[in-house]
Amino acid sequence: MNHSTLIKTLLCLLCAFLLLGCAAAEESYEDATLTFSLESGFYPEAQELTITCNVEDSLIYYTTDGSMPTEDSQILDYALELGDTTDLPNVLSAIGGTCPEEVYAPEDNVMKAHVIRAMAWLPDDTYTPVYSATYWIGADREELYGDLPIFSIMMEYDDLFGYENGIYIMGKAYDDYMETDGTPLEAWDYPANYQTRGREGERQVTVQYLPAQGEGFTMDMGMRIKGGASRSNNHKSLRLIAREEYGQKAVTYPVFGENQRQDGNGLVEKYKSITLRAGGNDTSFGVIRDPLIQELATGMAFTTQATQPCILFINGEYWGLKTLTEEYSDNYVQYNYDVDNKNVVIVKNGELEEGEEDDMLLFEEMFDFIAQGDMSDPANYQKACEMIDMEGLIDLTALHLYIFNKDGLFENNNWQLWRARETDDTNPVADGRWRFLGYDVDFCAGVYDEGKTHTVDNITEVLLTPAEYEGRHMALLIRSLWQNSDFQRKLLTALCDVRNIYFDAQRFGEHYTAMRAVYEPQIPDTFLRFGPAWVAAWDPAGHADRQLSSIATFFSNRHMRFPWLIKKIFTLSDPQDLTVFTSDLSKGTVLCNGRPLDEFLARKQGFTSMYFPETPVTLTAVPAEGTVFTGWQAEGYTLEDASATTIELTLTEAATLTAVFE
């Protein structure tokens, strides 16, 4: 080999070595990470936090106010001293201008946390992702919040409170209205920054979810103000949305625990969006109406939402008690029913929520046929049953009437329904029928009158008397269907089922007591944080006690009086007592009108209920695997065939039935 060839060879080897070195360096930068010496959480004493990068010669920038670090942020060249956070001065909670009705700010300092956000500038002039953590110092989590999970949201100050575009305040939109018009309006009707909806009203945030036990998650999401009239409250609901552009298409963490899919096929594994509800109409009252009713109504023929109480902090500042709630969307339908989200149409309060513009024609065709047609004609009613999930509508109507919902179907508000655009014979819910989604039932059960409307007739006016409704009002659909005798019978039976099964006095008491025990300790501090001022200054704990007790007042009396109320409204015969037992629950159970009775049959007194002669009751015996149903034992009732698995009862006097299994 001559010198020229040798030199060329050496140069090639050198270039290859340099290229490999660059590639290795580039690979190491791609794997660059930051490490926080402390995990997010609660610490009894002051702590020292160090943040390190696994790439030498990197520079770490950090912030402590929730904002994203930039090159203009502080440079970390020492350990951070994290001091006591229990008495830091208020920042965000001291800001007014979030409600037209009341300027409120808490007098005392609210709970705080340190929020630390950091990124590293690398030698190749690139940056690591931003890492975030939350630390409470000098506070006892269990003492403060028990087992409740905590959300820590970090975001840019201006995105929340900026005069031009901050989504939590009245801001420029309100001032512009007052300057150009100024006509007094209801609080919820004023133009305001927080009225901005859709993507325009969405801001990117970092969400850290910290359960009491186990690991949580940290991810970037979009955040919007959620709700209708409640947007004007100081305490607002927030919607969190996962998007690929923020990093992840969905939340893949079990934020609702063992949350069963609506189709019964296992657990929900993904959530596209979730809501942190402040309570809506119930925000300054009992708070638990919506989650309690959603829980009690689970199992009815319409869809209900999973809920979970939680505590929220924004930029390290206490933001009160919230109810984490499933959010309906096309993705929700896909994750719960295996219907492709691109094939899902959702209509909410008469407007297209999900789908294509032409999909409204599907809704309008259905609505107009039912609302304008003669539903007393069996053929027309049968066609209507092929267009909508009639059992779901009947159950939702019965629920709204029983709980005395004053902002629901008969007010043409807070209703949603969905269908699959293209049918799929392999999926029973993708049959093209419209199905109902239940939500937002907090304006009920005497929320503004201490639960004293339990005996009021809220049915005659909305269902039975002549009335004028504009547009495609949901009341028109229900009133038209009421002309059909089969619909009438099923709705009357459903009204009894709601009272006898889902809001059975003992069942209600158990769910109410358990939920109240979790929520009540957190409600007074939330009143102190958001008002109203008269409650915060007077007796927040006493107010919470009275308002929570009013819920029990309404439902205990509603259960007792409801049969006699509907007897009077619909001119029915006297209701009759029906008691159902099983000889051995381990060997078999019973369905009442298709609804499981297991939890009632486990009681010593069995299933106790009241039905009318005009509302026949269907009982079905269901033997366990390896057992046999041998017949019914009846007291006070003569059965035509005591061996029939399914029997129909027309009650003219009290009766007791026992399903016998061997």
Number of C-alpha atoms within 10 A of each C-alpha: 6 6 8 8 10 11 12 11 12 11 12 12 12 12 12 12 12 12 12 12 12 12 12 12 15 13 11 13 19 13 11 18 18 18 13 16 12 15 11 17 17 16 17 12 13 14 17 12 15 15 20 20 19 14 18 11 11 20 18 24 21 25 20 20 19 25 21 22 22 18 13 9 15 14 17 18 12 10 13 13 11 17 17 20 21 15 12 15 15 18 13 17 19 15 14 16 19 24 23 20 14 16 15 21 20 19 14 12 18 23 22 26 28 22 24 25 20 28 28 31 19 19 14 10 8 12 19 19 13 17 21 23 21 27 24 25 21 18 20 13 17 11 8 12 18 13 15 21 19 22 24 25 25 27 20 18 15 14 19 20 21 16 18 14 21 22 27 30 27 25 21 17 19 19 16 13 14 14 9 8 9 12 9 9 10 10 16 17 14 20 20 26 26 25 24 18 14 9 10 10 19 19 20 18 23 25 21 21 20 22 17 16 9 6 9 16 14 17 18 22 27 20 27 24 25 21 20 13 15 21 24 26 24 25 27 25 23 20 21 23 25 21 16 10 10 15 11 15 16 18 20 13 15 14 24 15 12 12 15 15 17 20 15 10 11 12 16 21 17 18 23 22 23 20 23 26 26 27 27 25 22 20 27 24 24 26 28 24 26 25 26 19 23 20 19 20 22 16 14 20 20 21 21 22 21 20 23 16 23 24 21 21 21 25 25 25 26 22 26 23 30 28 23 27 22 22 20 23 19 23 22 22 23 16 21 20 20 16 23 14 18 14 18 24 26 28 20 16 18 19 11 17 18 20 19 14 9 9 16 19 10 15 21 13 11 19 20 13 16 24 20 11 16 16 23 16 12 13 11 17 23 11 14 21 15 15 22 22 20 22 19 19 23 23 23 26 20 22 24 21 22 23 24 24 22 19 18 25 24 25 16 19 16 17 21 21 23 25 27 24 21 12 16 13 8 8 11 11 19 21 18 20 21 28 22 25 21 25 21 23 26 26 20 26 26 21 27 16 11 19 21 18 19 23 15 12 16 19 18 12 11 17 17 12 9 10 10 7 13 7 8 15 19 20 21 24 21 20 19 19 24 18 15 17 15 14 20 15 15 19 21 20 21 23 24 24 24 22 23 19 24 20 24 21 18 12 15 20 15 10 15 21 11 11 16 17 10 16 22 18 17 22 24 22 20 23 27 24 27 23 24 22 18 10 19 21 13 10 14 22 18 12 19 23 18 14 22 23 16 22 23 19 18 23 25 18 16 25 19 15 14 20 21 14 18 19 14 13 13 12 9 15 14 18 22 18 16 20 18 21 26 24 16 15 18 14 18 22 25 26 15 18 17 11 17 16 18 18 13 19 21 16 10 8 11 18 24 16 18 17 27 24 16 16 21 17 19 15 21 19 24 19 21 15 9 8 13 15 19 16 17 23 18 15 13 13 16 11 15 9 11 15 15 16 17 17 16 15 17 15 22 17 15 16 17 17 18 19 27 22 22 14
